[in-house]
């Protein structure tokens, strides 16, 4: 199976957006919840979804980019036949 650079594109996009939301989590909620978000990025993702409408945090764009990265990764993986032999 050939390895393509496109397979990691969605993951890189999702990673960068996740780190941006994690920084906002540290700033808003403090050290302990930030560490929890670092250990379990699912917590960071759910926290970002719950706080998307907060204009002060400006998370809406980052959350859309994070979701798009996940979707792009899935689409590329399925179309390239990732995992199937």
C-alpha positions in Angstrom: 0.0 0.0 0.0 1.3 3.4 -0.9 1.5 6.1 1.8 0.3 9.5 0.7 0.9 12.8 2.3 -2.8 13.5 2.0 -3.7 10.9 4.5 -2.3 13.0 7.4 -3.8 16.3 6.1 -7.0 16.1 8.1 -5.1 15.0 11.2 -2.8 17.9 11.0 -5.6 20.4 10.6 -7.5 18.8 13.5 -4.4 18.8 15.7 -3.7 22.5 15.1 -7.3 23.5 15.8 -7.4 21.2 18.9 -4.3 22.9 20.3 -5.8 26.3 19.7 -9.0 25.3 21.6 -6.9 23.8 24.3 -5.1 27.1 24.8 -8.5 28.8 25.2 -9.5 26.2 27.7 -6.4 26.8 29.8 -7.0 30.6 29.7 -10.7 30.3 30.6 -10.9 27.4 33.0 -7.5 27.2 34.6 -4.7 24.8 35.0 -6.5 21.6 36.2 -9.1 21.6 33.6 -6.5 22.5 31.0 -4.5 19.4 32.1 -7.6 17.3 31.8 -8.2 18.7 28.3 -4.6 17.9 27.4 -4.9 14.3 28.7 -8.4 13.8 27.1 -8.9 15.8 24.0 -12.5 14.6 23.9 -13.1 16.9 26.9 -11.5 19.8 25.0 -13.7 19.1 22.0 -16.9 18.9 24.1 -15.9 22.0 26.0 -15.3 23.8 22.7 -18.7 22.8 21.4 -20.4 24.0 24.5 -18.7 27.4 24.4 -18.8 28.0 20.6 -21.4 30.8 21.0 -19.3 32.7 23.6 -18.1 35.7 21.6 -15.4 36.5 24.2 -13.6 33.2 23.5 -13.9 33.3 19.7 -14.1 29.5 19.4 -16.5 29.2 16.5 -13.9 29.3 13.7 -11.5 27.0 15.5 -14.3 24.5 16.2 -15.5 24.5 12.6 -11.8 24.0 11.5 -11.5 21.1 14.0 -14.6 19.4 12.7 -13.6 20.0 9.1 -10.2 18.4 9.8 -11.9 15.3 11.3 -14.3 15.0 8.3 -11.5 15.6 5.8 -9.4 12.9 7.4 -12.3 10.5 7.3 -13.1 11.2 3.7 -9.5 10.9 2.6 -9.1 7.7 4.6 -12.1 6.1 3.0 -11.4 7.2 -0.6 -7.8 6.2 -0.4 -8.8 2.8 1.0 -7.0 3.3 4.3 -6.9 0.1 6.4 -8.3 -2.1 3.7 -6.1 -4.7 2.2 
